[in-house]
Amino acid sequence: MSRLDSHDQARGMDRRTLVTAGGAAAIAAAGATVLGATPAGAAPLVPVLSPVNPQRVYDSRAAGALGPISNGQVDTLTSGPAADAMAYLLNVTVVNTTGFGWISVFSADLASTTSSTLNWYGPNQTMVNTAYTWIRTSDSGIKVSCGGGGSTQYILDLTGVLFMYDAGAAPSFPSAAAAADSSRLLTGTRL
């Protein structure tokens, strides 16, 4: 079940969210609206995926990067203000793994997450998975955390950008400039 929380509001979701059938009553009871059940005068938000030419936006092995991430560490990756609320569609790759573990990719608006994006089960593995994550609009921020006892290098390749549009507006796709703006290289700090 999806839920309405402060993260949704921080992303500009305007108290509207997608929910499963079982969660609609709980969302309505919280004073939110279910997509399709629109308050008077408001239109639901509609996601639009804009593919971009694949671009490597972060590689922990690169000169000046943060290096391998280990159990309990969180990297915050940023690239400057975003033009609008959006999510990244990423290919997430782990390389040069040690032990076993997992990494999670999520919005920098969140302190942490209990989900994993990619798990590895031994040393010297290379594994890939796809991830969507909302970005923090103020600095295009995302976070990568590591758990499970091992460590790994990781690579993030941007393959698409998800924008939210008001369904009441004329349909349009983001401009090439907006998509290009979202694909700048990320720089990081580690906690």
C-alpha positions in Angstrom: 0.0 0.0 0.0 1.3 3.5 -0.9 0.8 6.1 1.8 0.7 9.9 2.0 3.5 11.2 4.2 5.6 14.3 4.6 7.9 13.0 1.8 5.0 13.1 -0.7 4.2 16.6 0.4 7.8 17.6 0.1 7.8 16.3 -3.5 4.9 18.6 -4.3 2.3 15.8 -4.5 -0.3 18.2 -3.2 -1.9 15.6 -0.9 -2.7 13.3 -3.8 -1.2 9.9 -4.2 -1.6 6.6 -5.9 -3.0 3.9 -3.5 -4.0 0.3 -3.7 -7.7 -0.5 -3.2 -7.1 -1.4 0.4 -5.4 1.8 1.2 -8.0 4.2 -0.3 -10.2 4.4 2.8 -7.2 5.1 5.0 -5.9 7.9 2.7 -9.4 9.4 2.5 -9.7 9.3 6.3 -6.4 11.2 6.6 -8.0 14.0 4.6 -6.1 13.3 1.3 -7.6 12.4 -2.0 -7.2 9.3 -4.1 -6.0 9.7 -7.7 -9.2 9.9 -9.7 -11.2 11.3 -6.8 -10.3 14.9 -7.4 -11.3 17.8 -5.1 -13.5 20.5 -6.7 -11.4 22.7 -8.9 -8.3 20.6 -8.8 -6.9 18.2 -11.3 -4.9 15.0 -10.4 -1.2 15.0 -11.0 -0.1 12.7 -13.9 3.4 11.2 -14.2 5.2 11.6 -17.5 8.4 9.7 -18.2 10.9 11.4 -20.4 13.7 9.1 -21.6 17.1 10.7 -21.8 20.2 9.6 -23.6 21.8 7.3 -21.0 24.4 9.2 -19.0 26.7 8.1 -16.2 25.9 10.5 -13.4 28.0 8.9 -10.6 30.8 6.4 -10.3 32.2 5.8 -6.8 35.4 4.5 -8.5 36.2 7.8 -10.3 38.9 10.2 -9.2 37.5 12.5 -6.5 34.5 10.3 -5.8 33.7 8.8 -2.4 35.0 5.3 -3.0 33.5 2.1 -1.8 30.4 2.4 0.5 30.3 0.1 3.6 27.7 -1.2 6.0 26.0 1.7 7.8 27.3 4.5 5.5 25.0 6.9 3.6 26.1 8.9 0.6 24.2 12.1 -0.3 24.7 12.9 -4.0 23.7 16.4 -5.4 24.0 18.4 -8.6 22.3 21.8 -8.0 18.7 22.9 -8.0 16.2 21.0 -10.1 13.8 22.9 -12.5 10.8 21.0 -11.0 9.8 18.1 -8.8 10.9 15.0 -10.6 12.2 11.4 -10.2 15.2 9.8 -11.7 15.1 6.4 -13.5 18.5 4.9 -12.9 20.4 1.8 -13.7 22.2 1.0 -10.4 25.3 -1.2 -10.6 27.5 -2.7 -7.8 31.0 -3.7 -8.6 34.0 -4.9 -6.6 31.8 -6.2 -3.8 33.1 -7.6 -0.5 31.2 -10.0 1.7 27.4 -9.7 1.3 25.1 -6.7 1.5 22.7 -4.4 -0.1 22.4 -0.8 -1.3 19.4 1.4 -1.3 18.8 4.5 -3.6 16.3 7.0 -2.3 15.4 10.7 -2.2 17.6 13.0 -0.1 14.4 14.3 1.5 14.3 11.1 3.6 16.5 10.3 6.5 16.6 6.6 5.7 14.7 3.7 4.2 14.1 0.1 5.1 14.1 -1.1 1.4 17.0 -2.3 -0.7 17.5 -1.5 -4.3 20.2 -4.1 -5.0 21.5 -7.1 -3.0 24.8 -9.0 -3.5 25.8 -12.3 -2.0 29.6 -12.6 -2.2 32.9 -11.0 -3.1 33.9 -9.6 -6.6 30.4 -9.4 -8.0 29.0 -7.1 -10.7 25.2 -6.8 -10.5 22.7 -4.3 -12.0 19.1 -3.3 -11.1 16.8 -0.4 -12.1 15.5 2.1 -9.6 13.1 5.1 -9.5 13.8 7.7 -6.9 12.3 11.1 -6.3 14.9 13.8 -6.0 15.2 16.6 -3.5 14.3 19.6 -5.7 16.6 22.1 -3.9 19.8 20.3 -5.0 18.6 17.3 -7.1 19.6 15.2 -4.1 19.5 11.5 -3.7 21.0 9.2 -1.1 22.7 5.8 -1.3 22.9 3.7 1.8 24.7 0.4 2.4 23.8 -2.5 4.8 24.5 -6.1 5.4 28.1 -6.2 6.5 29.9 -5.9 3.1 31.1 -3.0 1.0 30.9 -2.1 -2.7 31.7 0.4 -5.4 28.6 1.6 -7.2 27.6 3.3 -10.5 24.5 5.3 -11.3 23.4 5.7 -15.0 20.5 8.0 -15.7 18.1 6.7 -18.3 14.9 8.7 -17.7 13.3 11.5 -15.8 9.8 11.4 -14.4 7.9 14.7 -14.2 4.6 15.4 -12.6 2.0 17.3 -14.6 -1.4 18.7 -13.7 -3.9 16.6 -15.7 -6.0 19.7 -16.3 -3.2 21.3 -18.4 -2.6 20.6 -22.0 -0.4 17.5 -22.3 3.2 18.2 -23.0 6.6 16.6 -22.5 9.5 18.3 -20.7 11.8 20.3 -22.9 15.1 18.9 -23.9 16.7 21.7 -21.8 14.8 20.5 -18.7 15.8 16.9 -19.3 19.4 17.9 -19.9 19.4 20.0 -16.7 18.4 16.9 -14.7 21.3 14.8 -16.0 24.2 16.7 -14.6 27.0 14.8 -12.8 26.3 14.1 -9.1 28.9 14.9 -6.4 28.7 13.4 -3.0 29.2 13.6 0.8 29.3 10.6 3.1 27.9 10.2 6.6 
